[in-house]
Each structure stands twice: as structure tokens, then as C-alpha cells.
Amino acid sequence: MTRPVYVHDLDALAGHARAIRAALPPQAELLYAVKANPEPDVLRTLAPVVDGFETASRGELRRLAEVLPGRPAAAYAGPGKTDADLAAALAAGVARIHVESPAELRRLGALAVAAGVPARVLLRVNLPLDAPGASLVMGGRPSPFGMDPADAVACARRPPAGVDVRGVHVHLASGLDAPLAATVARAVVSWSVAEVGAREVDVGGGMAVDYGDPRTRFDWAGYGRALAGVCDAYPGVRIRVEPGRSVTAYCGAYLTEVIDVKRSYGEWFAVVAGGTHHLRTPAAKGHAQPFTVHRRHGGDGPCTDGGPVTVVGQLCTPKDVLSRSTEAGPVGVGDVLVFAMAGAYAWNISHRDFLLHEPPDFRTGDPYRIAAEWTAGRAGQTSR
């Protein structure tokens, strides 16, 4: 039995990131949201392509400093920043601190004055948003994220000493297709310039990732053309986008072996090594993680009849479900399942200490080639 393994296809990641950068207008900056996947190999692969990294904790600041020494974060965001968090961002030379409330802005100003360094700030604003079709809407309703528009305007007009308010940051929704994301960006930039006099606007991320159809991709070319129009309409304004999931989701796969198959009240279950304590994404998003079956060479153990199957892990909870499929075909003991689209919000959001199972291993390369080696009995060496 080989331990479950995450495989990151770094060549595919680099190619995808370069295509995103090429699709965006030269006037727009591309940041990568580290929270999506902070694996060192991922950060190193993206470093030559993106314009910077968005961080949201001191841990992410430390990770960036360890992996890419001498390259400060482009942004530091997130609610509930303590004085220690703000001081760390100032000390690390973070280019822009995204401030969530008037009180946080006042605390940051006092820290900046005491440290003798300026705090360059974007105000996170909770703007009203009409986003039909978005999977998650966070704007225009009571929220712990950001400040109401009137509060943001007041902060921009009367910032405390030590603070240079450069503009606005928003993240209003997730699951946006390209036309809607472009519409949101235009509306945000228009408001920011008119109401705050913004010189810089971070329009966030939230680009749609379709786990139900891995072949469907966000239309970066169409979005880039629309964003170019926004840049042309506001030539003196620096515009940033900061996708995370839509950059790395496709580059990662989770490979695991089938331990057991059985019927329960007429339904097939395949029990695999690992589970949602390794790959939390399907439980967190409420979807079936897409997977392919790689049959074990010479396998003669129990096997499903090729009908619908529920794939579960080793945890003592009925919520430990990775996927339900009607199209997987036969699944047998010893087969290797390759769960695609596991390159974002996967291992890093998993409840990894539940039951204290062993963690997965990590490799780089082509996950399907590695699955073929695995099923042939040539699993090879893992690397972190």
C-alpha cells in the first residue's frame, strides 16, 4: 500500500500562469493569493510570472520570506489583524496593507508613526453588488469583511498620521464568469475613483472554477480584453487582480489507493486511503471531486459492477465523502484514483489532525504518469 500523494504539475502551472499574464493588459498587475496553495514549489514556479503575492497572515509572510527571500509581499490582507500582524507587515516591507475597518486604520497609523515607516494602504470596501450566477456573494450585505462605503470615504478623506491611503481593495464574490468579473471590475474602479480618488484599485479574484466539468476554464482572454477597456478609461489608475484558486486548481492532483469496495443496501462504496482530512475541498465546497480510475495491473480483488459509486475515506464520520460518480466504471481494490483539480484549497484547508492519520506525500510531475507507475508497481520516491 502506497501512501496517498499530492502531485503538482509545475510545467502545467507555469504555462497556465503565463497564459493568464499574457491575456491581461500590460497596465494591470497580476497578484497570486497565497492562501489558495502555499506550497513552496508552487510559489517558486509562479514567482517569475506574477507581479506579486497577496498574503493574509504572518505565517504566509514567513513562508514567502523563506521561499523567496528578498521579495516582500505585494499585499497583506484579512480581517482581525492584531497589532503584531500589522507590525510584522510593516517590518516585512509589504507594499500595500489592505485595511478592513476604521479602527484597524487608526491602529496601523499609530504603529507606522512609532516605527518611523509609512503605511501604504488600500481600504477594503464592502460595496453593494448585483452578481447573478456567482457561487458566493460577499458584498452589499452585513459582513466581517471590509467597511461600508461611507466609512471608507471618511477614512480616505481624513486618514490618520502615518498612513498613505492609495486606493481601494474589494473581493465581492466568487464563482464569477468572465463577463460578470469584468462588469464588477469596471463598477469597482468607477466608484473608487469617483468617491475615494483612488490611484490604485485591487478588484480581487473570484474567477469561476467548475469542478463539475474540469474542461471548462475561465475566459481569461475575454476578461483581459474587457479589463483593457477599464484601464483605458482610467489611465492614471493602477489596477490589480489577485486570483488564487483559478491559477492553481488545475495543477494539482490527489492520488490514492482503493482499500475496500462493498455494497450497502444496494449502493456501492469504494473506501480509499486518506480522505477529507487530506482533501477537504469537496466537503467544503459541497461538490463531487472529479476523478479517474487507474486499474491495478493484475488486480483480482473485489470490484464494483461499474454502476454508481460513492468514494469515501478512512475517517469515522459519514461526512468523509470525496466523490459520488455514475460514470467512473468498475472500481476495484488496489486501483488508484486520481482526483483532479486539487491544486487549490486542498491540503492547506484540511482538518489534517483528525484521527491523527499519516499525512499525504508530495511529488512534482505528471499525475497520470505517476498513477500508471503506481498501478504497475513502480510508485517511485516521494518528495516534499
Secondary structure, 3 states (H helix, E strand, C coil): CCCCEEEECHHHHHHHHHHHHHHCCCCEEEEEEHHHCCCHHHHHHHCCCCCEEEECCHHHHHHHHHHCCCCCCCEECCCCCCHHHHHHHHHCCCCEEEECCHHHHHHHHHHHHHHCCCEEEEEEECCCCCCCCCCEECCCCCCCCCECHHHHHHHHHCCCCCEEEEEEECCCEECECHHHHHHHHHHHHHHHHHHHCCCEEECCCCECCCCCCCCCCCCHHHHHHHHHHHHHHCCCCEEEECCCHHHHHHHEEEEEEEEEEEEECCEEEEEECCCCCCCCHHHHHCCCCCEEEECCCCCCCCECCCCCEEEECCCCCCCCEEEEECCCCCCECCCEEEECCCCCCCHHHCCCCHHHCCCCEEEECCHHHHHHHHHCCCCCCCCC
